[in-house]
Amino acid sequence: MDKKTLARELVRARIDELAEMKKKLKMNKNLEKIL
């Protein structure tokens, strides 16, 4: 795998992580509303 491909994979992984974090934050906020 060359550097360009590697960089692209890293960026994609980063975006996925951020999306997951946003989902978790949203869920936490919803839970706070319920409680």
Stockholm file with secondary structure:
# STOCKHOLM 1.0

chainA/1-35         MDKKTLARELVRARIDELAEMKKKLKMNKNLEKIL
#=GR chainA/1-35 SS CCHHHHHHHHHHHHHHHHHHHHHHHHHHHHHHHHC
#=GC SS_cons        CCHHHHHHHHHHHHHHHHHHHHHHHHHHHHHHHHC
//
